[in-house]
Amino acid sequence: DKKEFADTSFFNSDGIFTSANESVIKNNTVYSATNSGVRSHVMNVSFPIFSTWLTPLQGNYTQIAADESIFAASTSQIFKGDGATFNLFAGGFNFIQDIKLNNGKLIVADDQEVKRFDIGGALENTVSINENINTAILYKNVIYTGTKLSGLFDENLQPYKPDGPYSNTSYKISLFQNELYV
């Protein structure tokens, strides 16, 4: 039974709309990164009622990822938690664009560099792209970075540019059946 949560969702409380910037499902609970905190709710009959949602982490969050733990990112900090409580995982970022979990590693696409952390919080690698980044992913232990202007780079700054389309903007990178998709 596959569960999906739409990319574009809004919560409405007394006529005030809060957007779900990004969401994940973990153990039958939806966790949403919003501008007013990480919101969570078990998938049950009261799921559509926003007043029944919990806010286990206050703040402004744009990114969220989950495996054994849940990681939520603001523009400058990342928190790690179990869904009920969260603690600071890493900070000092310029402007986090994306976070991804791959093979027990957290990949953080910051403004112009990508950092790879182990799940314990140890920094393992930093790749400086020196251009604005949208996203990054770890594939076969190599960091691939999607940029706003120049397409895709590996961690040795080797560019990968397709013959088309017209734009080389890399919005998201994902893995499917052992292949990278931009």
TAMOUR-V848290 format. One record per residue. N is the residue number from 1. RES is the residue in one small letter. PHI is phi as a letter, one per 20 degrees, with the letter a starting at -180 (999 if undefined). Layout:
n=N res=RES phi=PHI
n=N res=RES phi=PHI
This chain:
n=1 res=d phi=999
n=2 res=k phi=e
n=3 res=k phi=d
n=4 res=e phi=c
n=5 res=f phi=c
n=6 res=a phi=g
n=7 res=d phi=f
n=8 res=t phi=d
n=9 res=s phi=c
n=10 res=f phi=c
n=11 res=f phi=d
n=12 res=n phi=d
n=13 res=s phi=c
n=14 res=d phi=l
n=15 res=g phi=n
n=16 res=i phi=d
n=17 res=f phi=e
n=18 res=t phi=d
n=19 res=s phi=e
n=20 res=a phi=e
n=21 res=n phi=f
n=22 res=e phi=a
n=23 res=s phi=c
n=24 res=v phi=c
n=25 res=i phi=d
n=26 res=k phi=c
n=27 res=n phi=l
n=28 res=n phi=m
n=29 res=t phi=c
n=30 res=v phi=e
n=31 res=y phi=d
n=32 res=s phi=c
n=33 res=a phi=e
n=34 res=t phi=c
n=35 res=n phi=f
n=36 res=s phi=d
n=37 res=g phi=p
n=38 res=v phi=e
n=39 res=r phi=d
n=40 res=s phi=b
n=41 res=h phi=a
n=42 res=v phi=f
n=43 res=m phi=f
n=44 res=n phi=b
n=45 res=v phi=f
n=46 res=s phi=e
n=47 res=f phi=g
n=48 res=p phi=f
n=49 res=i phi=e
n=50 res=f phi=g
n=51 res=s phi=f
n=52 res=t phi=e
n=53 res=w phi=f
n=54 res=l phi=e
n=55 res=t phi=c
n=56 res=p phi=f
n=57 res=l phi=b
n=58 res=q phi=e
n=59 res=g phi=p
n=60 res=n phi=d
n=61 res=y phi=c
n=62 res=t phi=d
n=63 res=q phi=c
n=64 res=i phi=b
n=65 res=a phi=b
n=66 res=a phi=b
n=67 res=d phi=b
n=68 res=e phi=f
n=69 res=s phi=d
n=70 res=i phi=d
n=71 res=f phi=d
n=72 res=a phi=c
n=73 res=a phi=c
n=74 res=s phi=e
n=75 res=t phi=f
n=76 res=s phi=c
n=77 res=q phi=c
n=78 res=i phi=c
n=79 res=f phi=d
n=80 res=k phi=c
n=81 res=g phi=b
n=82 res=d phi=d
n=83 res=g phi=o
n=84 res=a phi=d
n=85 res=t phi=c
n=86 res=f phi=c
n=87 res=n phi=c
n=88 res=l phi=f
n=89 res=f phi=d
n=90 res=a phi=b
n=91 res=g phi=b
n=92 res=g phi=n
n=93 res=f phi=e
n=94 res=n phi=e
n=95 res=f phi=a
n=96 res=i phi=f
n=97 res=q phi=e
n=98 res=d phi=a
n=99 res=i phi=c
n=100 res=k phi=b
n=101 res=l phi=d
n=102 res=n phi=b
n=103 res=n phi=l
n=104 res=g phi=m
n=105 res=k phi=c
n=106 res=l phi=d
n=107 res=i phi=d
n=108 res=v phi=d
n=109 res=a phi=e
n=110 res=d phi=e
n=111 res=d phi=g
n=112 res=q phi=c
n=113 res=e phi=b
n=114 res=v phi=d
n=115 res=k phi=c
n=116 res=r phi=d
n=117 res=f phi=d
n=118 res=d phi=e
n=119 res=i phi=f
n=120 res=g phi=f
n=121 res=g phi=o
n=122 res=a phi=f
n=123 res=l phi=f
n=124 res=e phi=d
n=125 res=n phi=a
n=126 res=t phi=c
n=127 res=v phi=d
n=128 res=s phi=e
n=129 res=i phi=e
n=130 res=n phi=l
n=131 res=e phi=a
n=132 res=n phi=f
n=133 res=i phi=d
n=134 res=n phi=d
n=135 res=t phi=b
n=136 res=a phi=b
n=137 res=i phi=b
n=138 res=l phi=d
n=139 res=y phi=c
n=140 res=k phi=l
n=141 res=n phi=m
n=142 res=v phi=d
n=143 res=i phi=e
n=144 res=y phi=d
n=145 res=t phi=d
n=146 res=g phi=e
n=147 res=t phi=d
n=148 res=k phi=f
n=149 res=l phi=c
n=150 res=s phi=d
n=151 res=g phi=n
n=152 res=l phi=d
n=153 res=f phi=c
n=154 res=d phi=e
n=155 res=e phi=f
n=156 res=n phi=e
n=157 res=l phi=m
n=158 res=q phi=f
n=159 res=p phi=e
n=160 res=y phi=c
n=161 res=k phi=c
n=162 res=p phi=f
n=163 res=d phi=f
n=164 res=g phi=b
n=165 res=p phi=f
n=166 res=y phi=g
n=167 res=s phi=d
n=168 res=n phi=d
n=169 res=t phi=f
n=170 res=s phi=e
n=171 res=y phi=e
n=172 res=k phi=b
n=173 res=i phi=c
n=174 res=s phi=b
n=175 res=l phi=d
n=176 res=f phi=b
n=177 res=q phi=l
n=178 res=n phi=m
n=179 res=e phi=c
n=180 res=l phi=e
n=181 res=y phi=c
n=182 res=v phi=d
